[in-house]
């Protein structure tokens, strides 16, 4: 389904499509929110992340999808109603997804940051660790990434204290 169909604007312009999208989401056993570019559908992705978290459904956010989950958590668990990405709201009072210092936000052509990052498991019993093979003795793995706007390091520290199930740092 199109994430934009889950947004309040869709309710105003296409109530049937809005309700159909929510019906489909509510029938899901889990939610995959993929990456994307631009602001279209971001609030719908945030809404899908909220639905998955509050209904205890498995959630996988890829790239922009994970950013939307970070925004959702900051808004609804940490109480920062204005939490957002600087990519979509540069004036946000609580930016939880930020521009990388080495990236020029006005330059969008061929500027993806590609690479890998050593990521350390914080617990032995995380689902993520099991997905990566749960090799005995390994306390880290390498994760590939391609994005210009990572979650803020402050958000990771805050969300870990609040009990999010990232399981890594």
DOMARMAR-911827 format. One line per field, with one value per atom (N, C-alpha, C): residue number from 1; x, z, y. Coordinates in pm, 1 decimal. Last residue first. Layout:
lumnu <- c(NUM/...);
px <- c(X/...);
pz <- c(Z/...);
py <- c(Y/...);
END
This chain:
lumnu <- c(169/169/169/168/168/168/167/167/167/166/166/166/165/165/165/164/164/164/163/163/163/162/162/162/161/161/161/160/160/160/159/159/159/158/158/158/157/157/157/156/156/156/155/155/155/154/154/154/153/153/153/152/152/152/151/151/151/150/150/150/149/149/149/148/148/148/147/147/147/146/146/146/145/145/145/144/144/144/143/143/143/142/142/142/141/141/141/140/140/140/139/139/139/138/138/138/137/137/137/136/136/136/135/135/135/134/134/134/133/133/133/132/132/132/131/131/131/130/130/130/129/129/129/128/128/128/127/127/127/126/126/126/125/125/125/124/124/124/123/123/123/122/122/122/121/121/121/120/120/120/119/119/119/118/118/118/117/117/117/116/116/116/115/115/115/114/114/114/113/113/113/112/112/112/111/111/111/110/110/110/109/109/109/108/108/108/107/107/107/106/106/106/105/105/105/104/104/104/103/103/103/102/102/102/101/101/101/100/100/100/99/99/99/98/98/98/97/97/97/96/96/96/95/95/95/94/94/94/93/93/93/92/92/92/91/91/91/90/90/90/89/89/89/88/88/88/87/87/87/86/86/86/85/85/85/84/84/84/83/83/83/82/82/82/81/81/81/80/80/80/79/79/79/78/78/78/77/77/77/76/76/76/75/75/75/74/74/74/73/73/73/72/72/72/71/71/71/70/70/70/69/69/69/68/68/68/67/67/67/66/66/66/65/65/65/64/64/64/63/63/63/62/62/62/61/61/61/60/60/60/59/59/59/58/58/58/57/57/57/56/56/56/55/55/55/54/54/54/53/53/53/52/52/52/51/51/51/50/50/50/49/49/49/48/48/48/47/47/47/46/46/46/45/45/45/44/44/44/43/43/43/42/42/42/41/41/41/40/40/40/39/39/39/38/38/38/37/37/37/36/36/36/35/35/35/34/34/34/33/33/33/32/32/32/31/31/31/30/30/30/29/29/29/28/28/28/27/27/27/26/26/26/25/25/25/24/24/24/23/23/23/22/22/22/21/21/21/20/20/20/19/19/19/18/18/18/17/17/17/16/16/16/15/15/15/14/14/14/13/13/13/12/12/12/11/11/11/10/10/10/9/9/9/8/8/8/7/7/7/6/6/6/5/5/5/4/4/4/3/3/3/2/2/2/1/1/1);
px <- c(2473.5/2516.8/2623.7/2176.6/2309.0/2345.0/1916.4/2011.9/2151.8/1668.4/1768.6/1872.8/1416.3/1481.0/1582.3/1395.1/1374.4/1460.4/1416.4/1381.7/1352.7/1508.3/1363.6/1321.5/1778.2/1735.7/1586.1/1763.9/1812.5/1768.9/1680.6/1588.0/1633.1/1907.9/1778.5/1687.2/2105.6/2124.5/1991.2/1985.1/2020.1/2035.5/1961.9/1840.6/1870.3/2225.2/2150.2/2025.5/2288.3/2346.5/2275.2/2013.4/2100.7/2158.4/2014.0/1954.6/2058.6/2147.6/2139.8/2062.6/2115.1/2060.8/2047.5/2198.9/2257.2/2220.5/2284.5/2190.5/2266.6/2345.0/2341.8/2238.6/2530.2/2436.6/2450.7/2581.4/2596.1/2495.1/2736.0/2611.2/2638.1/2905.5/2916.9/2786.2/2892.3/2873.4/2892.0/2998.8/2971.0/2945.4/3062.2/2990.4/2960.6/3082.2/3080.9/3001.1/3036.1/3156.6/3157.8/2853.6/2902.1/3031.3/2643.7/2770.2/2823.8/2381.5/2410.6/2536.8/2281.6/2343.9/2385.9/2133.5/2268.0/2344.9/1907.3/1896.2/2032.4/2011.1/1968.2/1957.4/2048.6/2164.9/2130.5/1783.1/1875.9/1999.0/1684.6/1633.9/1729.3/1922.9/1844.2/1799.2/2070.0/1942.5/1859.0/2293.9/2314.1/2183.9/2328.8/2274.2/2301.5/2454.9/2451.9/2398.0/2673.2/2555.4/2564.3/2796.8/2821.0/2688.3/2901.2/2789.8/2801.9/3088.8/3094.9/2987.9/2955.7/2986.4/2989.4/3009.7/2970.9/3019.9/2869.1/2977.0/2926.9/2779.0/2778.6/2892.2/2582.9/2698.3/2688.7/2486.7/2460.2/2590.7/2500.8/2560.5/2533.2/2394.9/2508.8/2579.0/2235.9/2277.6/2401.9/2172.0/2110.0/2156.3/2264.6/2321.2/2270.3/2176.5/2125.0/2169.7/2317.7/2177.1/2117.7/2622.3/2557.4/2411.5/2783.5/2688.7/2630.3/2935.5/3007.1/2915.1/2749.9/2827.8/2895.9/2431.5/2570.7/2652.1/2133.3/2223.4/2362.5/1937.9/2014.4/2093.4/1665.6/1738.3/1805.2/1563.9/1610.6/1680.2/1528.1/1572.1/1630.7/1312.8/1376.5/1416.8/1214.0/1266.5/1339.7/1280.7/1229.3/1295.4/1359.2/1331.9/1278.9/1372.3/1498.2/1480.6/1206.8/1172.4/1299.4/1332.1/1195.1/1148.7/1591.3/1569.2/1431.1/1577.2/1615.9/1600.1/1291.8/1419.0/1450.7/1144.0/1141.4/1283.2/933.8/1046.1/1033.0/732.3/795.5/914.7/663.2/566.9/629.1/812.4/859.2/773.3/767.8/685.2/731.3/875.7/956.3/883.6/674.2/726.6/803.5/600.9/498.5/547.0/832.9/706.5/617.4/1026.7/1054.2/924.8/897.1/931.0/954.2/878.9/758.6/787.5/1150.3/1063.0/939.8/1221.3/1289.0/1203.7/1061.1/1040.6/1106.1/1175.9/1037.6/1005.2/1421.7/1417.3/1277.1/1339.1/1392.0/1392.8/1258.8/1163.1/1209.3/1492.5/1394.3/1289.0/1623.4/1667.0/1567.1/1359.7/1480.4/1506.5/1223.4/1234.2/1366.0/1019.6/1150.3/1146.1/845.7/865.2/1007.1/588.6/727.4/736.5/364.3/385.5/531.7/241.3/345.0/361.5/90.9/22.1/118.3/274.0/169.2/87.9/438.8/493.4/383.1/258.3/333.4/383.9/168.6/73.9/146.6/411.8/338.0/241.0/468.2/562.5/493.4/250.2/264.8/360.2/309.9/185.9/194.2/544.8/548.5/425.4/434.4/534.8/548.9/274.7/211.7/306.5/470.3/380.4/303.2/589.1/665.8/573.3/458.9/434.2/506.9/699.8/573.3/564.2/951.9/861.0/731.3/1230.3/1131.6/1033.9/1261.5/1319.5/1208.4/1300.0/1238.6/1306.3/1270.3/1331.3/1254.8/981.2/1103.0/1159.6/863.1/858.3/988.7/682.5/808.6/787.8/521.9/528.3/670.1/306.1/427.0/430.9/59.5/128.6/256.7/-217.7/-78.5/-26.5/-458.9/-459.1/-318.5/-404.0/-450.2/-459.3/-346.2/-240.1/-281.0/-603.6/-494.9/-383.5/-730.7/-781.6/-671.8/-581.0/-574.8/-628.4/-659.7/-518.3/-504.7/-935.8/-888.1/-741.8/-937.3/-989.2/-944.1/-821.8/-764.6/-808.2/-1003.8/-865.2/-794.9/-1227.9/-1233.5/-1092.5/-1141.3/-1174.9/-1178.7/-956.6/-999.8/-1030.0/-903.5/-919.6/-975.5/-891.2/-967.5/-998.7/-727.8/-861.4/-949.9/-496.3/-571.2/-713.6/-411.2/-448.9/-530.9/-337.8/-460.5/-505.4/-208.8/-196.0/-331.0/-213.6/-233.8/-235.3/-142.8/-283.7/-315.4/131.0/54.0/-95.1/216.0/218.0/136.1/36.8/110.5/101.6/84.8/0.0/88.9);
pz <- c(1925.9/1930.2/1826.1/1975.3/1921.1/1950.6/2055.8/2086.1/2034.1/2015.6/1909.7/1932.3/2151.2/2127.5/2015.5/2405.6/2269.0/2244.1/2668.8/2646.2/2504.0/2738.9/2744.6/2704.8/2691.3/2831.3/2845.9/2411.9/2482.2/2627.5/2355.5/2330.3/2400.1/2430.1/2494.9/2477.2/2254.5/2399.9/2473.0/2004.0/2041.9/2192.6/2011.5/2007.4/2047.5/1995.2/2117.6/2125.3/1730.7/1840.7/1973.4/1503.1/1591.4/1699.8/1213.9/1341.0/1426.3/904.9/1009.4/1131.5/588.5/712.2/817.9/360.2/390.3/529.4/310.5/349.7/375.5/329.7/218.1/252.0/483.7/485.2/359.3/641.0/527.9/538.0/938.8/869.8/756.5/1104.2/1014.5/939.2/1455.0/1315.7/1232.5/1777.1/1679.7/1543.0/1934.8/2000.7/1902.4/1914.0/1838.9/1915.5/2080.8/2099.6/2021.9/1847.9/1985.8/1990.7/1628.9/1640.2/1781.2/1535.8/1676.2/1692.9/1288.3/1301.6/1441.5/1261.6/1205.0/1231.3/1407.4/1262.8/1194.5/1666.6/1613.5/1461.6/1682.4/1692.6/1636.8/1670.0/1563.7/1564.5/1911.2/1788.2/1673.8/2177.8/2086.7/1963.8/2388.1/2351.5/2254.5/2464.8/2402.1/2347.5/2389.8/2467.6/2393.0/2220.2/2360.5/2449.6/1948.2/2019.3/2165.6/1744.9/1861.3/1923.6/1420.1/1511.0/1622.8/1183.8/1289.3/1392.0/869.5/1002.2/1099.9/527.8/633.3/764.9/255.6/333.8/430.0/112.2/106.6/191.7/99.4/175.4/179.9/-197.9/-96.3/-28.0/-399.4/-270.1/-161.5/-661.1/-635.7/-504.1/-590.1/-695.0/-656.5/-398.3/-387.8/-494.2/-215.2/-325.3/-315.3/12.4/-112.7/-233.7/222.4/202.0/72.0/194.5/163.4/133.4/444.8/333.3/317.2/671.7/544.3/423.1/881.4/866.3/729.4/788.7/819.3/795.5/935.5/820.9/868.2/1147.9/1118.3/988.7/1336.7/1219.7/1162.3/1532.1/1571.2/1456.6/1642.7/1526.1/1569.5/1777.5/1827.1/1708.3/1641.2/1774.2/1832.3/1295.0/1404.2/1536.7/1066.4/1183.2/1302.2/862.6/914.4/1041.4/791.3/872.4/936.2/627.6/597.5/675.3/723.6/579.6/542.1/992.7/936.1/784.4/1107.0/1036.2/984.1/1431.6/1287.3/1235.8/1697.5/1651.7/1502.1/1812.9/1694.9/1645.1/2041.3/1931.6/1802.6/2238.4/2157.1/2031.8/2401.0/2417.1/2339.7/2383.4/2452.9/2467.7/2248.2/2373.7/2453.6/2026.7/2106.7/2237.1/1912.2/1929.4/2035.6/1913.9/1980.6/2006.0/1760.4/1900.0/1976.3/1508.4/1581.1/1728.8/1443.2/1458.5/1541.3/1421.3/1520.1/1547.4/1205.8/1335.6/1447.4/1005.8/1045.5/1178.9/985.7/1028.9/1076.3/881.8/1018.8/1072.0/625.9/713.6/858.7/510.3/550.8/644.1/590.2/549.6/599.3/678.3/596.7/556.7/953.9/881.7/807.9/1053.8/991.4/911.5/1322.5/1237.3/1182.9/1462.7/1413.6/1313.3/1686.9/1562.5/1522.1/1902.9/1925.9/1805.0/1868.4/1856.1/1866.7/1884.7/1986.7/1981.3/1660.1/1796.8/1900.1/1442.6/1468.6/1613.1/1465.3/1474.3/1509.4/1426.1/1552.9/1571.5/1164.2/1270.7/1406.9/1038.5/1031.9/1140.8/1091.3/1144.5/1143.9/944.0/1089.4/1153.3/693.0/743.1/894.6/682.3/676.0/726.4/680.8/797.3/798.6/428.3/553.1/673.4/183.2/259.2/391.7/52.1/25.7/106.0/81.5/195.9/174.9/-51.6/-50.4/64.2/-103.1/-110.6/-114.1/77.1/-20.9/-16.3/222.8/202.5/100.0/373.6/293.1/290.2/636.9/581.0/506.1/712.9/648.2/588.9/981.4/894.9/844.0/1042.6/1064.5/961.5/982.3/1091.3/1129.3/896.2/880.8/1005.7/921.9/896.8/891.3/939.7/1061.0/1044.8/673.0/774.1/897.9/558.9/516.4/620.9/692.6/706.8/670.4/600.8/742.5/767.9/328.7/365.4/512.6/355.8/295.3/332.8/458.5/540.7/487.0/234.7/368.9/454.5/28.4/18.2/152.3/137.3/107.0/99.7/154.7/276.2/251.7/26.8/-25.2/93.2/158.6/13.2/-43.7/435.3/384.6/235.8/447.5/506.8/451.8/342.9/262.6/316.8/556.8/431.9/342.7/741.1/764.1/639.6/578.0/634.6/649.5/438.3/582.5/652.1/180.6/205.2/354.1/186.8/188.1/210.7/152.9/287.9/295.9/-45.7/-43.2/96.7/0.0/0.0/0.0);
py <- c(-77.7/63.1/83.2/-282.1/-250.9/-108.3/-317.1/-423.3/-398.2/-195.7/-191.3/-300.0/-176.9/-306.4/-299.9/71.9/26.0/-97.4/174.2/34.8/-5.2/420.3/401.8/261.4/404.6/416.4/392.6/401.8/282.4/286.2/661.6/551.2/424.1/814.1/835.8/715.5/714.9/708.1/719.4/771.3/634.6/621.5/1051.3/968.8/825.4/1130.5/1160.6/1073.3/1066.0/986.3/1009.6/1067.6/1144.3/1053.8/858.3/900.8/972.0/1003.3/901.2/951.0/1075.7/1129.7/1020.1/952.7/1082.8/1131.5/608.0/714.0/842.4/300.5/394.9/501.1/36.6/146.9/230.1/-280.2/-189.9/-77.9/-376.5/-350.2/-251.7/-627.0/-512.4/-498.0/-696.5/-735.2/-610.1/-819.5/-714.9/-776.5/-1023.6/-914.5/-801.7/-1369.6/-1244.3/-1139.8/-1588.1/-1509.3/-1378.9/-1766.9/-1762.5/-1682.3/-1605.1/-1677.3/-1658.6/-1533.2/-1562.1/-1646.0/-1458.5/-1588.9/-1625.9/-1232.3/-1230.0/-1359.6/-1294.6/-1281.2/-1283.1/-1280.4/-1410.2/-1405.7/-1006.3/-1095.3/-1233.9/-921.3/-885.2/-976.1/-1007.7/-1069.9/-1042.0/-1049.8/-966.4/-1045.8/-1161.8/-1222.6/-1138.8/-1028.7/-1159.4/-1217.8/-677.9/-789.1/-919.3/-510.3/-470.5/-582.1/-552.1/-602.3/-561.1/-293.2/-379.4/-421.5/-255.8/-236.4/-340.1/-95.0/-195.2/-160.6/-29.9/20.7/-95.4/50.6/-42.4/13.4/237.7/178.9/75.0/547.3/401.8/347.7/809.5/764.2/612.7/972.4/870.9/832.3/1156.9/1192.3/1089.1/1193.5/1104.3/1135.4/1495.9/1403.3/1325.1/1685.8/1554.2/1455.0/1941.7/1863.1/1720.2/2058.5/2110.3/2030.0/1938.2/1902.5/1956.1/1802.7/1929.8/1900.7/1614.3/1616.2/1755.8/1598.3/1603.4/1610.3/1574.6/1697.7/1709.3/1452.0/1421.3/1547.5/1568.3/1569.0/1530.1/1346.6/1467.5/1454.6/1278.3/1229.4/1352.9/1433.2/1300.1/1227.6/1753.8/1675.2/1541.5/1928.7/1806.5/1719.8/2139.6/2168.3/2047.5/2172.9/2090.6/2127.6/2300.6/2385.1/2305.5/2115.8/2169.9/2253.6/1859.7/1976.1/2031.3/1675.5/1714.8/1837.0/1652.5/1643.3/1697.3/1642.2/1771.1/1770.6/1468.4/1463.7/1603.2/1524.4/1503.2/1486.7/1619.5/1536.5/1510.3/1763.1/1821.7/1738.9/1619.9/1628.2/1679.5/1425.2/1537.5/1547.2/1201.1/1320.3/1442.5/954.4/1054.2/1187.0/819.0/763.7/867.9/978.8/911.6/850.9/1100.8/1173.0/1109.5/900.2/1027.9/1105.8/704.6/677.5/808.2/833.5/789.1/769.6/868.0/984.9/947.8/598.5/683.7/807.9/525.5/460.0/541.2/679.8/707.4/642.1/551.2/690.6/727.1/310.1/312.5/455.6/401.9/334.7/333.0/490.3/590.2/529.2/188.4/321.7/426.6/-8.2/-5.3/139.7/-151.2/-25.5/-24.0/-393.7/-376.1/-247.7/-530.9/-414.3/-415.3/-732.2/-720.0/-605.2/-569.6/-644.1/-630.4/-435.6/-537.1/-629.5/-218.2/-346.8/-465.1/-15.5/-20.8/-150.0/-74.0/-71.6/-88.0/-57.5/-181.2/-185.2/208.5/98.4/-31.5/345.0/358.5/241.9/272.6/235.8/242.4/395.1/248.8/199.4/665.8/606.3/453.2/692.2/714.1/649.6/653.3/557.8/570.3/881.0/748.8/640.4/1077.5/1069.5/937.4/1018.4/1007.5/995.0/1052.3/931.2/919.9/1263.7/1195.2/1065.3/1374.7/1380.4/1303.3/1181.1/1287.5/1272.2/833.2/967.1/1069.2/524.8/611.4/746.3/196.3/327.0/406.7/33.4/42.7/183.9/-129.2/5.2/25.9/-401.3/-364.3/-225.6/-555.2/-438.2/-418.0/-837.8/-759.6/-648.6/-926.5/-995.8/-923.5/-711.7/-757.7/-828.7/-592.4/-737.4/-796.0/-322.9/-391.2/-542.7/-262.8/-259.2/-339.1/-284.7/-373.8/-378.7/-72.8/-209.8/-309.5/144.5/108.3/-33.3/137.2/122.8/81.5/183.3/58.2/33.1/443.8/333.9/198.0/579.0/588.2/468.7/525.6/479.8/478.9/660.5/517.0/458.9/927.9/851.9/701.6/1130.8/1000.3/907.9/1372.6/1372.1/1241.8/1324.7/1439.5/1426.0/1103.0/1095.1/1207.3/1206.1/1108.1/1093.6/1359.2/1426.5/1333.5/1163.1/1238.9/1314.0/863.5/997.3/1067.0/633.3/621.9/758.2/688.6/655.6/642.6/710.4/835.2/810.2/451.7/508.1/635.9/232.3/358.2/417.3/-117.3/0.0/123.1);
END
